[in-house]
Amino acid sequence: MWLSLALAAVAPAWAQVTTEVTLDQDQFLAGETLLAAVRITNRSGQTLHLGAEQDWLSFSVESRDDAVVAKLGEVPVAGKFDLDSSQKATKRVDLAPYFSLGQPGRYAVTATVRIKAWDAEITSRPKEFHIIEGTKLWEQEIGIPRTGEGSNATPEVRKYTLQEANYLRGELRLYLRVTDGSGEKIFRTCAIGTLLSFSRPEAQVDKLSNLHVLYQSGAQAFSYNVFNTEGDLVTRQTYDYIQTHPRLQADAEGKISVVGGVRRVTTKDRPVPKAAAPADEVETPKP
């Protein structure tokens, strides 16, 4: 016991700094936003000055299935901040654009924090995740005017694809993928929500090429979502099946809306209120 106490007394300050990687989910489709949160805890008794150098935080991704994971670029992490002793800081980054994760399989991400003043590195434990395949439910090509090329220019062709993915715990999720006309270049893959096994999503494209999706998300609940051509969610609403079944309907001008059912306002409506961070936690600046 005395030996352990003696070793703890002479341990370097950086030993009192820890790093942890968390993910908002453990399964992703190829091209889906892979948001990683790196939490740094400082118990060193000193204030840390972090983020001034581009390499103060780095990531590595390894395959658990013997596949090579190529690095496509450096994850942007620069942004100075101070972390006082007894505080925590969280840095959130999207790893998907910077690693080649197109093949289904099991992977692990590791984060390394470099403290320049101490010439020290603190590495997190590997955080595992899976890249999974989805099943195509519906797709449609759309045309988008090319910016700055005049009204007579050939429009850019993109494709909306609705997919469902079956998670390990038996949960079905509905996804939207936005690609070029060939389907090879992925602009966005995003989860829409949990899908009931018997639900048949309804999809329509309006005159502005926005995608409208209505699907059953509960015993009596239906989720209505609208996405623009970049795959950004612009509307989210909930409708309950009361007397009449909610469905999509287009008018003579090409405007699409939900008819039937009863609208129910929820905290998941778009936009979603932003929750404040805990008082003892620092949100690091965006690069």
C-alpha positions as protocol buffer text, in pm:
chain_id: "A"
residue {
  index: 1
  type: MET
  ca { x: 0 y: 0 z: 0 }
}
residue {
  index: 2
  type: TRP
  ca { x: 281 y: 241 z: 91 }
}
residue {
  index: 3
  type: LEU
  ca { x: 454 y: 165 z: -240 }
}
residue {
  index: 4
  type: SER
  ca { x: 135 y: 246 z: -431 }
}
residue {
  index: 5
  type: LEU
  ca { x: 97 y: 576 z: -248 }
}
residue {
  index: 6
  type: ALA
  ca { x: 459 y: 665 z: -318 }
}
residue {
  index: 7
  type: LEU
  ca { x: 420 y: 593 z: -689 }
}
residue {
  index: 8
  type: ALA
  ca { x: 102 y: 802 z: -705 }
}
residue {
  index: 9
  type: ALA
  ca { x: 282 y: 1092 z: -539 }
}
residue {
  index: 10
  type: VAL
  ca { x: 553 y: 1103 z: -805 }
}
residue {
  index: 11
  type: ALA
  ca { x: 325 y: 1034 z: -1103 }
}
residue {
  index: 12
  type: PRO
  ca { x: 357 y: 1302 z: -1374 }
}
residue {
  index: 13
  type: ALA
  ca { x: 80 y: 1559 z: -1409 }
}
residue {
  index: 14
  type: TRP
  ca { x: -29 y: 1427 z: -1747 }
}
residue {
  index: 15
  type: ALA
  ca { x: -124 y: 1098 z: -1580 }
}
residue {
  index: 16
  type: GLN
  ca { x: -414 y: 1290 z: -1423 }
}
residue {
  index: 17
  type: VAL
  ca { x: -553 y: 1382 z: -1766 }
}
residue {
  index: 18
  type: THR
  ca { x: -781 y: 1127 z: -1931 }
}
residue {
  index: 19
  type: THR
  ca { x: -936 y: 1098 z: -2277 }
}
residue {
  index: 20
  type: GLU
  ca { x: -1248 y: 908 z: -2381 }
}
residue {
  index: 21
  type: VAL
  ca { x: -1419 y: 864 z: -2719 }
}
residue {
  index: 22
  type: THR
  ca { x: -1796 y: 821 z: -2735 }
}
residue {
  index: 23
  type: LEU
  ca { x: -2028 y: 781 z: -3034 }
}
residue {
  index: 24
  type: ASP
  ca { x: -2396 y: 869 z: -3053 }
}
residue {
  index: 25
  type: GLN
  ca { x: -2461 y: 519 z: -3193 }
}
residue {
  index: 26
  type: ASP
  ca { x: -2258 y: 207 z: -3261 }
}
residue {
  index: 27
  type: GLN
  ca { x: -2380 y: 125 z: -3612 }
}
residue {
  index: 28
  type: PHE
  ca { x: -2367 y: 340 z: -3924 }
}
residue {
  index: 29
  type: LEU
  ca { x: -2439 y: 315 z: -4295 }
}
residue {
  index: 30
  type: ALA
  ca { x: -2158 y: 402 z: -4537 }
}
residue {
  index: 31
  type: GLY
  ca { x: -2154 y: 780 z: -4585 }
}
residue {
  index: 32
  type: GLU
  ca { x: -2355 y: 850 z: -4270 }
}
residue {
  index: 33
  type: THR
  ca { x: -2231 y: 1121 z: -4034 }
}
residue {
  index: 34
  type: LEU
  ca { x: -2003 y: 953 z: -3781 }
}
residue {
  index: 35
  type: LEU
  ca { x: -2007 y: 1200 z: -3496 }
}
residue {
  index: 36
  type: ALA
  ca { x: -1740 y: 1129 z: -3236 }
}
residue {
  index: 37
  type: ALA
  ca { x: -1722 y: 1312 z: -2904 }
}
residue {
  index: 38
  type: VAL
  ca { x: -1380 y: 1327 z: -2737 }
}
residue {
  index: 39
  type: ARG
  ca { x: -1410 y: 1404 z: -2366 }
}
residue {
  index: 40
  type: ILE
  ca { x: -1097 y: 1532 z: -2192 }
}
residue {
  index: 41
  type: THR
  ca { x: -1091 y: 1535 z: -1812 }
}
residue {
  index: 42
  type: ASN
  ca { x: -829 y: 1746 z: -1632 }
}
residue {
  index: 43
  type: ARG
  ca { x: -738 y: 1653 z: -1275 }
}
residue {
  index: 44
  type: SER
  ca { x: -376 y: 1765 z: -1296 }
}
residue {
  index: 45
  type: GLY
  ca { x: -408 y: 2071 z: -1072 }
}
residue {
  index: 46
  type: GLN
  ca { x: -298 y: 2291 z: -1365 }
}
residue {
  index: 47
  type: THR
  ca { x: -476 y: 2477 z: -1642 }
}
residue {
  index: 48
  type: LEU
  ca { x: -433 y: 2316 z: -1983 }
}
residue {
  index: 49
  type: HIS
  ca { x: -397 y: 2534 z: -2294 }
}
residue {
  index: 50
  type: LEU
  ca { x: -524 y: 2326 z: -2583 }
}
residue {
  index: 51
  type: GLY
  ca { x: -627 y: 2359 z: -2946 }
}
residue {
  index: 52
  type: ALA
  ca { x: -363 y: 2604 z: -3071 }
}
residue {
  index: 53
  type: GLU
  ca { x: -196 y: 2343 z: -3292 }
}
residue {
  index: 54
  type: GLN
  ca { x: -372 y: 2149 z: -3566 }
}
residue {
  index: 55
  type: ASP
  ca { x: -225 y: 1822 z: -3435 }
}
residue {
  index: 56
  type: TRP
  ca { x: -325 y: 1869 z: -3069 }
}
residue {
  index: 57
  type: LEU
  ca { x: -592 y: 1605 z: -3131 }
}
residue {
  index: 58
  type: SER
  ca { x: -565 y: 1320 z: -3380 }
}
residue {
  index: 59
  type: PHE
  ca { x: -761 y: 1007 z: -3467 }
}
residue {
  index: 60
  type: SER
  ca { x: -686 y: 662 z: -3599 }
}
residue {
  index: 61
  type: VAL
  ca { x: -934 y: 403 z: -3722 }
}
residue {
  index: 62
  type: GLU
  ca { x: -853 y: 34 z: -3741 }
}
residue {
  index: 63
  type: SER
  ca { x: -1054 y: -249 z: -3892 }
}
residue {
  index: 64
  type: ARG
  ca { x: -1143 y: -550 z: -3680 }
}
residue {
  index: 65
  type: ASP
  ca { x: -1199 y: -755 z: -3998 }
}
residue {
  index: 66
  type: ASP
  ca { x: -851 y: -721 z: -4154 }
}
residue {
  index: 67
  type: ALA
  ca { x: -960 y: -451 z: -4401 }
}
residue {
  index: 68
  type: VAL
  ca { x: -737 y: -151 z: -4466 }
}
residue {
  index: 69
  type: VAL
  ca { x: -878 y: 185 z: -4353 }
}
residue {
  index: 70
  type: ALA
  ca { x: -733 y: 461 z: -4567 }
}
residue {
  index: 71
  type: LYS
  ca { x: -711 y: 812 z: -4424 }
}
residue {
  index: 72
  type: LEU
  ca { x: -863 y: 1064 z: -4664 }
}
residue {
  index: 73
  type: GLY
  ca { x: -755 y: 1382 z: -4482 }
}
residue {
  index: 74
  type: GLU
  ca { x: -681 y: 1542 z: -4149 }
}
residue {
  index: 75
  type: VAL
  ca { x: -975 y: 1595 z: -3917 }
}
residue {
  index: 76
  type: PRO
  ca { x: -1008 y: 1972 z: -3851 }
}
residue {
  index: 77
  type: VAL
  ca { x: -973 y: 2024 z: -3476 }
}
residue {
  index: 78
  type: ALA
  ca { x: -794 y: 2359 z: -3431 }
}
residue {
  index: 79
  type: GLY
  ca { x: -950 y: 2613 z: -3194 }
}
residue {
  index: 80
  type: LYS
  ca { x: -782 y: 2740 z: -2876 }
}
residue {
  index: 81
  type: PHE
  ca { x: -939 y: 2695 z: -2534 }
}
residue {
  index: 82
  type: ASP
  ca { x: -832 y: 2664 z: -2171 }
}
residue {
  index: 83
  type: LEU
  ca { x: -930 y: 2373 z: -1950 }
}
residue {
  index: 84
  type: ASP
  ca { x: -902 y: 2438 z: -1578 }
}
residue {
  index: 85
  type: SER
  ca { x: -830 y: 2165 z: -1331 }
}
residue {
  index: 86
  type: SER
  ca { x: -1141 y: 1961 z: -1233 }
}
residue {
  index: 87
  type: GLN
  ca { x: -1311 y: 2056 z: -1563 }
}
residue {
  index: 88
  type: LYS
  ca { x: -1407 y: 1847 z: -1865 }
}
residue {
  index: 89
  type: ALA
  ca { x: -1399 y: 1949 z: -2230 }
}
residue {
  index: 90
  type: THR
  ca { x: -1580 y: 1783 z: -2519 }
}
residue {
  index: 91
  type: LYS
  ca { x: -1466 y: 1810 z: -2879 }
}
residue {
  index: 92
  type: ARG
  ca { x: -1717 y: 1684 z: -3138 }
}
residue {
  index: 93
  type: VAL
  ca { x: -1608 y: 1599 z: -3491 }
}
residue {
  index: 94
  type: ASP
  ca { x: -1750 y: 1413 z: -3790 }
}
residue {
  index: 95
  type: LEU
  ca { x: -1501 y: 1140 z: -3885 }
}
residue {
  index: 96
  type: ALA
  ca { x: -1687 y: 1012 z: -4193 }
}
residue {
  index: 97
  type: PRO
  ca { x: -1530 y: 1250 z: -4452 }
}
residue {
  index: 98
  type: TYR
  ca { x: -1174 y: 1173 z: -4336 }
}
residue {
  index: 99
  type: PHE
  ca { x: -1162 y: 792 z: -4337 }
}
residue {
  index: 100
  type: SER
  ca { x: -1251 y: 536 z: -4603 }
}
residue {
  index: 101
  type: LEU
  ca { x: -1537 y: 350 z: -4439 }
}
residue {
  index: 102
  type: GLY
  ca { x: -1731 y: 225 z: -4739 }
}
residue {
  index: 103
  type: GLN
  ca { x: -1702 y: -146 z: -4658 }
}
residue {
  index: 104
  type: PRO
  ca { x: -1932 y: -316 z: -4405 }
}
residue {
  index: 105
  type: GLY
  ca { x: -1742 y: -446 z: -4104 }
}
residue {
  index: 106
  type: ARG
  ca { x: -1630 y: -386 z: -3747 }
}
residue {
  index: 107
  type: TYR
  ca { x: -1399 y: -92 z: -3673 }
}
residue {
  index: 108
  type: ALA
  ca { x: -1247 y: 91 z: -3377 }
}
residue {
  index: 109
  type: VAL
  ca { x: -1154 y: 459 z: -3341 }
}
residue {
  index: 110
  type: THR
  ca { x: -886 y: 592 z: -3106 }
}
residue {
  index: 111
  type: ALA
  ca { x: -818 y: 956 z: -3013 }
}
residue {
  index: 112
  type: THR
  ca { x: -483 y: 1097 z: -2903 }
}
residue {
  index: 113
  type: VAL
  ca { x: -446 y: 1431 z: -2721 }
}
residue {
  index: 114
  type: ARG
  ca { x: -107 y: 1599 z: -2738 }
}
residue {
  index: 115
  type: ILE
  ca { x: -10 y: 1839 z: -2459 }
}
residue {
  index: 116
  type: LYS
  ca { x: 273 y: 2041 z: -2608 }
}
residue {
  index: 117
  type: ALA
  ca { x: 383 y: 2207 z: -2284 }
}
residue {
  index: 118
  type: TRP
  ca { x: 442 y: 1869 z: -2121 }
}
residue {
  index: 119
  type: ASP
  ca { x: 566 y: 1690 z: -2434 }
}
residue {
  index: 120
  type: ALA
  ca { x: 309 y: 1422 z: -2353 }
}
residue {
  index: 121
  type: GLU
  ca { x: 39 y: 1224 z: -2535 }
}
residue {
  index: 122
  type: ILE
  ca { x: -279 y: 1080 z: -2384 }
}
residue {
  index: 123
  type: THR
  ca { x: -450 y: 809 z: -2587 }
}
residue {
  index: 124
  type: SER
  ca { x: -805 y: 687 z: -2539 }
}
residue {
  index: 125
  type: ARG
  ca { x: -923 y: 331 z: -2535 }
}
residue {
  index: 126
  type: PRO
  ca { x: -1049 y: 209 z: -2876 }
}
residue {
  index: 127
  type: LYS
  ca { x: -1419 y: 268 z: -2931 }
}
residue {
  index: 128
  type: GLU
  ca { x: -1578 y: 5 z: -3155 }
}
residue {
  index: 129
  type: PHE
  ca { x: -1849 y: 62 z: -3416 }
}
residue {
  index: 130
  type: HIS
  ca { x: -1995 y: -117 z: -3717 }
}
residue {
  index: 131
  type: ILE
  ca { x: -2054 y: -15 z: -4078 }
}
residue {
  index: 132
  type: ILE
  ca { x: -2367 y: -197 z: -4193 }
}
residue {
  index: 133
  type: GLU
  ca { x: -2558 y: -243 z: -4517 }
}
residue {
  index: 134
  type: GLY
  ca { x: -2907 y: -114 z: -4585 }
}
residue {
  index: 135
  type: THR
  ca { x: -3199 y: -242 z: -4795 }
}
residue {
  index: 136
  type: LYS
  ca { x: -3336 y: -14 z: -5067 }
}
residue {
  index: 137
  type: LEU
  ca { x: -3706 y: 71 z: -5027 }
}
residue {
  index: 138
  type: TRP
  ca { x: -3754 y: 353 z: -5281 }
}
residue {
  index: 139
  type: GLU
  ca { x: -3552 y: 583 z: -5504 }
}
residue {
  index: 140
  type: GLN
  ca { x: -3605 y: 870 z: -5746 }
}
residue {
  index: 141
  type: GLU
  ca { x: -3380 y: 1088 z: -5959 }
}
residue {
  index: 142
  type: ILE
  ca { x: -3419 y: 1467 z: -5945 }
}
residue {
  index: 143
  type: GLY
  ca { x: -3279 y: 1760 z: -6139 }
}
residue {
  index: 144
  type: ILE
  ca { x: -3103 y: 2057 z: -5978 }
}
residue {
  index: 145
  type: PRO
  ca { x: -3025 y: 2380 z: -6171 }
}
residue {
  index: 146
  type: ARG
  ca { x: -2652 y: 2446 z: -6197 }
}
residue {
  index: 147
  type: THR
  ca { x: -2565 y: 2767 z: -6011 }
}
residue {
  index: 148
  type: GLY
  ca { x: -2438 y: 3048 z: -6232 }
}
residue {
  index: 149
  type: GLU
  ca { x: -2482 y: 2863 z: -6562 }
}
residue {
  index: 150
  type: GLY
  ca { x: -2811 y: 3015 z: -6675 }
}
residue {
  index: 151
  type: SER
  ca { x: -3161 y: 2875 z: -6704 }
}
residue {
  index: 152
  type: ASN
  ca { x: -3080 y: 2678 z: -7022 }
}
residue {
  index: 153
  type: ALA
  ca { x: -2794 y: 2478 z: -6870 }
}
residue {
  index: 154
  type: THR
  ca { x: -2839 y: 2102 z: -6828 }
}
residue {
  index: 155
  type: PRO
  ca { x: -2944 y: 2041 z: -6468 }
}
residue {
  index: 156
  type: GLU
  ca { x: -2736 y: 1834 z: -6231 }
}
residue {
  index: 157
  type: VAL
  ca { x: -2887 y: 1492 z: -6166 }
}
residue {
  index: 158
  type: ARG
  ca { x: -2912 y: 1360 z: -5810 }
}
residue {
  index: 159
  type: LYS
  ca { x: -3087 y: 1062 z: -5659 }
}
residue {
  index: 160
  type: TYR
  ca { x: -3288 y: 1020 z: -5341 }
}
residue {
  index: 161
  type: THR
  ca { x: -3283 y: 667 z: -5194 }
}
residue {
  index: 162
  type: LEU
  ca { x: -3475 y: 547 z: -4891 }
}
residue {
  index: 163
  type: GLN
  ca { x: -3313 y: 253 z: -4712 }
}
residue {
  index: 164
  type: GLU
  ca { x: -3388 y: 50 z: -4404 }
}
residue {
  index: 165
  type: ALA
  ca { x: -3118 y: -101 z: -4184 }
}
residue {
  index: 166
  type: ASN
  ca { x: -3165 y: -375 z: -3925 }
}
residue {
  index: 167
  type: TYR
  ca { x: -2958 y: -307 z: -3613 }
}
residue {
  index: 168
  type: LEU
  ca { x: -2803 y: -581 z: -3399 }
}
residue {
  index: 169
  type: ARG
  ca { x: -3065 y: -532 z: -3129 }
}
residue {
  index: 170
  type: GLY
  ca { x: -3343 y: -589 z: -3382 }
}
residue {
  index: 171
  type: GLU
  ca { x: -3431 y: -223 z: -3438 }
}
residue {
  index: 172
  type: LEU
  ca { x: -3525 y: -109 z: -3788 }
}
residue {
  index: 173
  type: ARG
  ca { x: -3416 y: 239 z: -3893 }
}
residue {
  index: 174
  type: LEU
  ca { x: -3513 y: 441 z: -4195 }
}
residue {
  index: 175
  type: TYR
  ca { x: -3235 y: 624 z: -4382 }
}
residue {
  index: 176
  type: LEU
  ca { x: -3207 y: 876 z: -4663 }
}
residue {
  index: 177
  type: ARG
  ca { x: -2914 y: 868 z: -4903 }
}
residue {
  index: 178
  type: VAL
  ca { x: -2850 y: 1152 z: -5150 }
}
residue {
  index: 179
  type: THR
  ca { x: -2613 y: 1064 z: -5435 }
}
residue {
  index: 180
  type: ASP
  ca { x: -2528 y: 1169 z: -5788 }
}
residue {
  index: 181
  type: GLY
  ca { x: -2727 y: 1013 z: -6073 }
}
residue {
  index: 182
  type: SER
  ca { x: -2500 y: 708 z: -6088 }
}
residue {
  index: 183
  type: GLY
  ca { x: -2530 y: 644 z: -5716 }
}
residue {
  index: 184
  type: GLU
  ca { x: -2151 y: 630 z: -5677 }
}
residue {
  index: 185
  type: LYS
  ca { x: -2086 y: 972 z: -5522 }
}
residue {
  index: 186
  type: ILE
  ca { x: -2257 y: 1003 z: -5183 }
}
residue {
  index: 187
  type: PHE
  ca { x: -2350 y: 1358 z: -5076 }
}
residue {
  index: 188
  type: ARG
  ca { x: -2531 y: 1264 z: -4755 }
}
residue {
  index: 189
  type: THR
  ca { x: -2655 y: 959 z: -4566 }
}
residue {
  index: 190
  type: CYS
  ca { x: -2871 y: 1036 z: -4265 }
}
residue {
  index: 191
  type: ALA
  ca { x: -3096 y: 845 z: -4027 }
}
residue {
  index: 192
  type: ILE
  ca { x: -3460 y: 956 z: -4043 }
}
residue {
  index: 193
  type: GLY
  ca { x: -3594 y: 753 z: -3751 }
}
residue {
  index: 194
  type: THR
  ca { x: -3702 y: 419 z: -3608 }
}
residue {
  index: 195
  type: LEU
  ca { x: -3923 y: 223 z: -3845 }
}
residue {
  index: 196
  type: LEU
  ca { x: -4195 y: -25 z: -3747 }
}
residue {
  index: 197
  type: SER
  ca { x: -4162 y: -361 z: -3919 }
}
residue {
  index: 198
  type: PHE
  ca { x: -4500 y: -327 z: -4094 }
}
residue {
  index: 199
  type: SER
  ca { x: -4458 y: 40 z: -4188 }
}
residue {
  index: 200
  type: ARG
  ca { x: -4440 y: 130 z: -4557 }
}
residue {
  index: 201
  type: PRO
  ca { x: -4285 y: 476 z: -4591 }
}
residue {
  index: 202
  type: GLU
  ca { x: -4452 y: 716 z: -4835 }
}
residue {
  index: 203
  type: ALA
  ca { x: -4225 y: 948 z: -5035 }
}
residue {
  index: 204
  type: GLN
  ca { x: -4294 y: 1231 z: -5278 }
}
residue {
  index: 205
  type: VAL
  ca { x: -4081 y: 1504 z: -5440 }
}
residue {
  index: 206
  type: ASP
  ca { x: -4222 y: 1857 z: -5470 }
}
residue {
  index: 207
  type: LYS
  ca { x: -4165 y: 2115 z: -5744 }
}
residue {
  index: 208
  type: LEU
  ca { x: -3856 y: 2247 z: -5565 }
}
residue {
  index: 209
  type: SER
  ca { x: -3709 y: 1894 z: -5562 }
}
residue {
  index: 210
  type: ASN
  ca { x: -3748 y: 1866 z: -5184 }
}
residue {
  index: 211
  type: LEU
  ca { x: -3822 y: 1517 z: -5056 }
}
residue {
  index: 212
  type: HIS
  ca { x: -4128 y: 1458 z: -4833 }
}
residue {
  index: 213
  type: VAL
  ca { x: -4132 y: 1136 z: -4627 }
}
residue {
  index: 214
  type: LEU
  ca { x: -4418 y: 1008 z: -4411 }
}
residue {
  index: 215
  type: TYR
  ca { x: -4384 y: 684 z: -4215 }
}
residue {
  index: 216
  type: GLN
  ca { x: -4540 y: 514 z: -3914 }
}
residue {
  index: 217
  type: SER
  ca { x: -4319 y: 555 z: -3607 }
}
residue {
  index: 218
  type: GLY
  ca { x: -4556 y: 425 z: -3335 }
}
residue {
  index: 219
  type: ALA
  ca { x: -4882 y: 241 z: -3278 }
}
residue {
  index: 220
  type: GLN
  ca { x: -5082 y: 553 z: -3377 }
}
residue {
  index: 221
  type: ALA
  ca { x: -4801 y: 798 z: -3458 }
}
residue {
  index: 222
  type: PHE
  ca { x: -4665 y: 904 z: -3797 }
}
residue {
  index: 223
  type: SER
  ca { x: -4350 y: 1106 z: -3858 }
}
residue {
  index: 224
  type: TYR
  ca { x: -4343 y: 1364 z: -4139 }
}
residue {
  index: 225
  type: ASN
  ca { x: -4002 y: 1482 z: -4262 }
}
residue {
  index: 226
  type: VAL
  ca { x: -3892 y: 1715 z: -4541 }
}
residue {
  index: 227
  type: PHE
  ca { x: -3536 y: 1720 z: -4681 }
}
residue {
  index: 228
  type: ASN
  ca { x: -3372 y: 1954 z: -4929 }
}
residue {
  index: 229
  type: THR
  ca { x: -3147 y: 1846 z: -5215 }
}
residue {
  index: 230
  type: GLU
  ca { x: -2840 y: 1850 z: -4988 }
}
residue {
  index: 231
  type: GLY
  ca { x: -3005 y: 1601 z: -4753 }
}
residue {
  index: 232
  type: ASP
  ca { x: -3064 y: 1861 z: -4481 }
}
residue {
  index: 233
  type: LEU
  ca { x: -3374 y: 1816 z: -4266 }
}
residue {
  index: 234
  type: VAL
  ca { x: -3592 y: 2126 z: -4295 }
}
residue {
  index: 235
  type: THR
  ca { x: -3919 y: 2002 z: -4139 }
}
residue {
  index: 236
  type: ARG
  ca { x: -4013 y: 1739 z: -3883 }
}
residue {
  index: 237
  type: GLN
  ca { x: -4368 y: 1695 z: -3752 }
}
residue {
  index: 238
  type: THR
  ca { x: -4574 y: 1424 z: -3581 }
}
residue {
  index: 239
  type: TYR
  ca { x: -4927 y: 1323 z: -3675 }
}
residue {
  index: 240
  type: ASP
  ca { x: -5156 y: 1084 z: -3487 }
}
residue {
  index: 241
  type: TYR
  ca { x: -5397 y: 843 z: -3656 }
}
residue {
  index: 242
  type: ILE
  ca { x: -5731 y: 967 z: -3519 }
}
residue {
  index: 243
  type: GLN
  ca { x: -6033 y: 873 z: -3731 }
}
residue {
  index: 244
  type: THR
  ca { x: -5840 y: 927 z: -4055 }
}
residue {
  index: 245
  type: HIS
  ca { x: -5505 y: 790 z: -4177 }
}
residue {
  index: 246
  type: PRO
  ca { x: -5229 y: 1052 z: -4235 }
}
residue {
  index: 247
  type: ARG
  ca { x: -5105 y: 1059 z: -4596 }
}
residue {
  index: 248
  type: LEU
  ca { x: -4915 y: 1284 z: -4835 }
}
residue {
  index: 249
  type: GLN
  ca { x: -5108 y: 1484 z: -5092 }
}
residue {
  index: 250
  type: ALA
  ca { x: -4991 y: 1721 z: -5367 }
}
residue {
  index: 251
  type: ASP
  ca { x: -5203 y: 2014 z: -5486 }
}
residue {
  index: 252
  type: ALA
  ca { x: -5228 y: 2156 z: -5837 }
}
residue {
  index: 253
  type: GLU
  ca { x: -4921 y: 2376 z: -5780 }
}
residue {
  index: 254
  type: GLY
  ca { x: -4703 y: 2085 z: -5671 }
}
residue {
  index: 255
  type: LYS
  ca { x: -4711 y: 2174 z: -5303 }
}
residue {
  index: 256
  type: ILE
  ca { x: -4709 y: 1864 z: -5080 }
}
residue {
  index: 257
  type: SER
  ca { x: -4868 y: 1845 z: -4735 }
}
residue {
  index: 258
  type: VAL
  ca { x: -5007 y: 1593 z: -4490 }
}
residue {
  index: 259
  type: VAL
  ca { x: -5380 y: 1533 z: -4497 }
}
residue {
  index: 260
  type: GLY
  ca { x: -5567 y: 1322 z: -4243 }
}
residue {
  index: 261
  type: GLY
  ca { x: -5471 y: 1251 z: -3886 }
}
residue {
  index: 262
  type: VAL
  ca { x: -5413 y: 1515 z: -3620 }
}
residue {
  index: 263
  type: ARG
  ca { x: -5094 y: 1717 z: -3579 }
}
residue {
  index: 264
  type: ARG
  ca { x: -4925 y: 1677 z: -3238 }
}
residue {
  index: 265
  type: VAL
  ca { x: -4653 y: 1925 z: -3138 }
}
residue {
  index: 266
  type: THR
  ca { x: -4352 y: 1753 z: -2976 }
}
residue {
  index: 267
  type: THR
  ca { x: -4001 y: 1840 z: -2864 }
}
residue {
  index: 268
  type: LYS
  ca { x: -3871 y: 1654 z: -3171 }
}
residue {
  index: 269
  type: ASP
  ca { x: -4024 y: 1905 z: -3410 }
}
residue {
  index: 270
  type: ARG
  ca { x: -3789 y: 2093 z: -3634 }
}
residue {
  index: 271
  type: PRO
  ca { x: -3604 y: 2295 z: -3514 }
}
residue {
  index: 272
  type: VAL
  ca { x: -3497 y: 2103 z: -3204 }
}
residue {
  index: 273
  type: PRO
  ca { x: -3415 y: 2308 z: -2892 }
}
residue {
  index: 274
  type: LYS
  ca { x: -3046 y: 2295 z: -2812 }
}
residue {
  index: 275
  type: ALA
  ca { x: -2970 y: 2156 z: -2466 }
}
residue {
  index: 276
  type: ALA
  ca { x: -2718 y: 2348 z: -2256 }
}
residue {
  index: 277
  type: ALA
  ca { x: -2392 y: 2175 z: -2159 }
}
residue {
  index: 278
  type: PRO
  ca { x: -2336 y: 2088 z: -1790 }
}
residue {
  index: 279
  type: ALA
  ca { x: -2177 y: 2366 z: -1582 }
}
residue {
  index: 280
  type: ASP
  ca { x: -1855 y: 2169 z: -1530 }
}
residue {
  index: 281
  type: GLU
  ca { x: -1811 y: 2094 z: -1901 }
}
residue {
  index: 282
  type: VAL
  ca { x: -1652 y: 2312 z: -2169 }
}
residue {
  index: 283
  type: GLU
  ca { x: -1769 y: 2303 z: -2530 }
}
residue {
  index: 284
  type: THR
  ca { x: -1457 y: 2343 z: -2740 }
}
residue {
  index: 285
  type: PRO
  ca { x: -1464 y: 2599 z: -3025 }
}
residue {
  index: 286
  type: LYS
  ca { x: -1537 y: 2480 z: -3377 }
}
residue {
  index: 287
  type: PRO
  ca { x: -1248 y: 2499 z: -3626 }
}
